[in-house]
Structures are given as C-alpha cells and as structure tokens.
Amino acid sequence: MITTKDPGKCNVPNVAYARRRTLLAGAALGGVALLTGCSEEPGPDRAEHSSAADRLRERSARDSTTLLARYDATLAAHPALESRLRPLRSEVARHAEAFRDEGAAPSPGGGASDGPARDAGVPASGASPHGSRRPSDPQVPQDEKGARAALAEAERKLADVRTKALTAAPPELARLLASVAAAGAAHAYLLAEPAG
C-alpha cells in the first residue's frame, strides 16, 4: 500500500491492490451467483428425481450390496483378513446406504441380474450364515492373495462402471457416483498392496 505520511494529505491505496481485491470479490460473487442460479432452476431438481435417476440409484445400491456380499464371502473364507478387509467392507456398506438414502430401494435378495455389478464380475447374492456357501454366493479363491486380488478386481470394475454412469446422472447423483467410484479405486489399490 502506498501512503503518504503528511497529515494534510489523504492516504491513497495502491491501485494494483484495489484492482486485485475487486477482481477477487467479483469472482467470488460471480461464483455464488452461478451456484445460486443453478440451484434455483427447476430442471436439475426434477432430473434428480426422474425415473432414470431412480433406476440408477437403485442399481447402484444393489451393486454396492452385491459387492458387500463379496466382502462377506471373502471374510468367511479367510478370517485372517479381518483387520484388512473390515474397514473397506464398512465403507462399501455406507455406500449402499447412501444410494438407498437418496431414494433407491434395493430389490429383495440384492439380485443384480441386469446391473453393472453383474457386468463387473460381481455376482449377486447375500452372504450365507455360518460360512456355508450357496450356489449363488461369490466364488472366493482358496489363497488369501488371490482372494484380495479378486476383491480388488471387483472394486476396480465397479468403479469403472460408476465412472461411465456419471455422464447420464443428474448433478447430485453424479457427485455421489464420483465419490463412490473414487473410493472403489482406492479400495482396489489398498487390496492390491502386499500384506505387511
């Protein structure tokens, strides 16, 4: 700031500083106006609750439930992986709940006969009690490394499916899909890391 010390003269602010402050304030106000304008439009809100968005939410909830069954089957087959898989499984459960909270109701039995989970190689089923395996339960490799690799592949494929679905999703659902896809990619990375 350029100022004069002479009491008879007024302080003059640096012109560049004033311009920068005005520019930043204008950018902030413009951003707020843009966000406000988007949120006041009736179109995006309707899109969030369209039948296509509801189907995508339901399919996404079902896919997360199916992935959850894969985690449960892996934990039943390899209890030693408990400390490593339990936090990831908990996140997948939260993902399923987040999609349901957005208005999706999973179909009975968590079946994904025509959803992306089936395409991603994530068989649809719930975990059997007491570790017994039903014919529809996910196949779990016998060795722990293979079991982790199978989970990592399921997470990776489902993350890819969700990333592709972003283009057809309304804004709020797209943000949720993007967040869950990023978490799935991180899970895949963590599952592929050597045990240690």
Secondary structure in CASP SS format (residue, H / E / C, confidence):
PFRMAT SS
TARGET T0000
AUTHOR 0000-0000-0000
METHOD secondary structure of the structure
MODEL  1
M C 1.00
I C 1.00
T C 1.00
T C 1.00
K C 1.00
D C 1.00
P C 1.00
G C 1.00
K C 1.00
C C 1.00
N C 1.00
V C 1.00
P C 1.00
N C 1.00
V H 1.00
A H 1.00
Y H 1.00
A H 1.00
R H 1.00
R H 1.00
R H 1.00
T H 1.00
L H 1.00
L H 1.00
A H 1.00
G H 1.00
A H 1.00
A H 1.00
L H 1.00
G H 1.00
G H 1.00
V H 1.00
A H 1.00
L H 1.00
L H 1.00
T H 1.00
G H 1.00
C H 1.00
S H 1.00
E H 1.00
E C 1.00
P H 1.00
G H 1.00
P H 1.00
D H 1.00
R H 1.00
A H 1.00
E H 1.00
H C 1.00
S C 1.00
S H 1.00
A H 1.00
A H 1.00
D H 1.00
R H 1.00
L H 1.00
R H 1.00
E H 1.00
R H 1.00
S H 1.00
A H 1.00
R H 1.00
D H 1.00
S H 1.00
T H 1.00
T H 1.00
L H 1.00
L H 1.00
A H 1.00
R H 1.00
Y H 1.00
D H 1.00
A H 1.00
T H 1.00
L H 1.00
A H 1.00
A H 1.00
H C 1.00
P H 1.00
A H 1.00
L H 1.00
E H 1.00
S H 1.00
R H 1.00
L H 1.00
R H 1.00
P H 1.00
L H 1.00
R H 1.00
S H 1.00
E H 1.00
V H 1.00
A H 1.00
R H 1.00
H H 1.00
A H 1.00
E H 1.00
A H 1.00
F H 1.00
R H 1.00
D H 1.00
E C 1.00
G C 1.00
A C 1.00
A C 1.00
P C 1.00
S C 1.00
P H 1.00
G H 1.00
G H 1.00
G C 1.00
A C 1.00
S C 1.00
D C 1.00
G C 1.00
P H 1.00
A H 1.00
R H 1.00
D H 1.00
A C 1.00
G C 1.00
V C 1.00
P C 1.00
A C 1.00
S C 1.00
G C 1.00
A C 1.00
S C 1.00
P H 1.00
H H 1.00
G H 1.00
S C 1.00
R C 1.00
R C 1.00
P C 1.00
S C 1.00
D C 1.00
P C 1.00
Q C 1.00
V C 1.00
P C 1.00
Q C 1.00
D C 1.00
E H 1.00
K H 1.00
G H 1.00
A H 1.00
R H 1.00
A H 1.00
A H 1.00
L H 1.00
A H 1.00
E H 1.00
A H 1.00
E H 1.00
R H 1.00
K H 1.00
L H 1.00
A H 1.00
D H 1.00
V H 1.00
R H 1.00
T H 1.00
K H 1.00
A H 1.00
L H 1.00
T H 1.00
A H 1.00
A C 1.00
P C 1.00
P H 1.00
E H 1.00
L H 1.00
A H 1.00
R H 1.00
L H 1.00
L H 1.00
A H 1.00
S H 1.00
V H 1.00
A H 1.00
A H 1.00
A H 1.00
G H 1.00
A H 1.00
A H 1.00
H H 1.00
A H 1.00
Y H 1.00
L H 1.00
L H 1.00
A H 1.00
E C 1.00
P C 1.00
A C 1.00
G C 1.00
END
